[in-house]
Amino acid sequence: MPSATDNRHDIDAVAAFGSFLDDLLSRAESVKQTASLEPPLDKSDFEDIRAQLSQILGHDDSLADETVDVKMDNADTKQEAVDPKRTQRFAILETAVRDTFSNLIATTPIDSPAFVKVWNLFDILAIFSDAEQCEPGLLFWLVEELLDSQTIAGCRKVFDYLESRRERITTKHFKAKKLVILRTCNDLLRRLSRTLDPAFCGRVFIFMFQCFPLGDKSSVNLRGEYHVENVTTFDARPANTDAGADKMDVDADEKGKKQQEKDKTLDPDDLYPIFWPLQESFNQPKKLFDPSHFAAFKAGLESTLEVFKAIDPEQRSRSREKSDRHIEENGESLKRKRSYEDDELAGAFNPKYLTSRDLFKLEISDVAFRRNILVQALIVMDFLLGLSPAAKEKLSSILIPNKSVMYSDHKLSDEDTEWAMKTKQEVETQLKKGSLEANYFHRVVDTVVRRDKNWVRWKIENCPSIERPAVTAEDFVEARRTAGKLAATKRVRATPMGSLPLDFLDDGNEAVAMEQFKATDRYALPELTSFKRGIADDDFEIEMPTNNETKAAAIEGKASKSWRALRIASKYKLAVFDGIESDEKIDAIFEENVAQESDDATEQPGDDAVFPQDRRPIIIVDASDHTGRHVSQLTSELLTKHPGVLTKVLPHVTRKPEEGESRGDSNFVETQAFNMMRDGDQLLAFTEGDNCWGVSRRAIESITDSGKVAIAVMDRDAVQQVKDFEFSARCIFIQPPASEILKSQLEESGLGDEKTKEALKVASELSEYAATSGFYDAVVSSDLKALEFAVFGTSLNGTTTTEAATGDVTMQDAEPKAA
């Protein structure tokens, strides 16, 4: 080939290596007799390349071996001694390789089968790079030039090669290659359109993510820059109307009616010029630091949410059904129609917004479009809440923060913080509305946004290393020894520790043996406190042993007693397990006033105790926050009347105990522990904010396992979360008192007129919903007897379902569900 015969550089070594490279490519064709990317060429496919290369370039093979032994990332004296010759050799190789590469891409189209020579050349360069016979980044330099010379279709084929060889070409000398890899991928992304080539863009991003370590800062946006080039254009002119002359003739009554409807939901034409400017705030959230811009953003987002809220998610389904019937009646095919179902549209990808005024009404009626806007709004709300005083306080402990993304000069006021929290809740409500998989979609988005906060915190902390230190040889040996000890087969004792003897069976007296079998201490569960003294004695023996044998026996005895104590405590003290940091110290289970333990929780049911026919957990729901105190009192009366049968589930809260409040009222946990429970799906229902609240699944299950019926007090939103988890429970809604009584109670509590009216309105709406929706298993009046019947059904006082339904109790199911 020309690169081998034409010494254009007037350097014999370049021509010699060019000939050697052509020979390698010829041998590659005989080894790999296909025109595809696979299989890759390996060092074993050629003879000793290093010796041949040393002979061609005219240097000692020992020097080459010495060069290989030197790490390229270390600048020691030994490396400096061989640097001049190595640099010269690298330059010769690069010159010859570039000549061969240029000739191949100039004469061979990428679609031709002969283009396999380029892939073979890249494989040979990978072999040279691993052996440190050429510049580590030479392969990627050539790939960068090849991508520049190809169309987008050709770039896809080049990227097929990179993806197929990723692990091989990035494992060694990655530090010398990382910058050229990053530059190559970024240059390619600039050429690609995220609208027309979203899949290819995704492949490039995934390739970078797989190449670079998780904690690498090469592609981290440390300065907090935004993609300001992405501008959304729209028609800023007001909507055209033909009613200009008619408006002059509108009478006073019609003007008054329009004035009353002014604050109601906007028409799509009126929303259009308010809606699209929101994209500027979504695209550049730092503009919200301007008070005037922030005020316009708040008004626009509120109007948008009102319009979204007014859209009937079932309207599209009804319209489709009507259209399908029309097509079916006319004998037309539904094949094309059926390919556009709502669920498919909801998961579709809209690469670019169409901002035509004529299409706007259709766009906002599409669930996929609304979800895109709502997700953007959710991200901006989290951005704003990151500027709240509470969020700023959490960041104050960072010693050397990244001020570019902390926005220290901007802080959200308490009023704006409250608005952001309220708006975020409204956005989440809108995300849950729609098709059957809306709750799942919201859960995925919420998980992604929540975990992204951890990356934001990592960036604010100047991206500290997340790599774990290497395990030392001593730690490895100790871990292996411990694992081997645990896996070793142990000799089974004749009488295992803690088991009761059976020697009395050898006496031959069956009557006496049966009486001993019936002894209470053989089957009754021992008291938890009986293990406390034994564990303390074992601890003393371990600290001050008589000899090695007694110490070993004490260690095994403590392990046995601790395990049995934990088994007993798990029946009714499962919540305190969160406070146990080590299996060597379990004193928390022996404390008297611990969370989830009260007099009624530990009391055993009497012989005359009556249990509900349906023993599923019970959720008691109040009408509003302002009626919750009366519901809690009513629940306490029910628990007091039926001790040992009903047990209250204590919620987990992140706030500090109030004055006069003990650990027996709630489970007080740290925010970090609460977040771990929430992310691990341990909470059936929870809230977010400064003071989080949640109900643990394990707390309910531990009460159920003990043979009792768990009772939890929640609001309507928490009940919806429980239903989303598909957790089996009975939901009983307690109607608020009469309007006059409730109003009097609210006024006595010190609420203002506005909050009193709002509370009355909320209570009325929730009561009407409970009575008509069938959402709850039972709806009862604010009376202990009515609540008692709803809990116990026909098993209490001989009362029947029909008798209860005549007044204070409305049962949604005539027959109780099986436990």
Buried (B, 14 or more C-beta within 10 A) or exposed (E): BEBBEEBEBEBEBBBBBBBBBBEBBEBBEEEBEEEEBEEBBEBEBBEEBBEBBBEBBEBEEEBBEBBEEBEBEEEEEEBEBBEEBBEEBBBBBBBBBBBBBBBBBEEBEBEEEEBBBBBBBBBBBBBBBBBBBBBBBBBBBBBBBBBEEBEBEBBBBBBBBBBBBBEBBBEBBBEBBBEBBBEBBEEBBEEBEEEEBEEBBEBBEEBBEEBBEEEBEEEEEEEBEEEEEEEBEBBEEEEEEEEEEEEEEEEEEEEEEEEEEEEEBBEBBBBBBBBBBBBBBBBBBBBBEEEEBBEBBBEBBEBBBBBBEEBEBEEBEEEBEEEBEEBEEEEEEEEEBEEEEBEEBBEEEBEEBEBEBEEBEEBBBBBBBBBBBBBBBBBBBBBBBBBBEEBBEEBEEEEEBBEEBBBEEEEBEEEBBEBBBEBBBBBBBBBBBBBEEBBEBBBEBBEEBBEEEEEBEBBBBBBEEEEEEEEEEEEEEEEEEEEEEEEEEEEEEEEEEEEEEEEEEEEEEEEEBEEBEEEEEEEEEEEBEEBBEBBBBBBEBBEEBEEEEEBEBBBEBBBBBBEBBBEBBBBBBBBBBBBBEEEEEBEBBBEEEBBBBBEBBBEEBEEEEEBBBBBBBBBBBBBBEBBBEBBBEBBEEBBEEBBBBBBBBBBBBBEEEEEEEEBBBBBBBEEEBBBEBBEEEBBBBBBBEEEBBBBBBBBBBBBBEBEBBBBBBBBBEBBBBBBBBEBEBBBBBBBBBEEEEBBEBBEEEEBEEEEBEBBBEBBBEBBEBBBEEEBBBBBBBBBBBBBBBBBBBBBBEEBEBEEBBEEBBBBBEEEBEEE
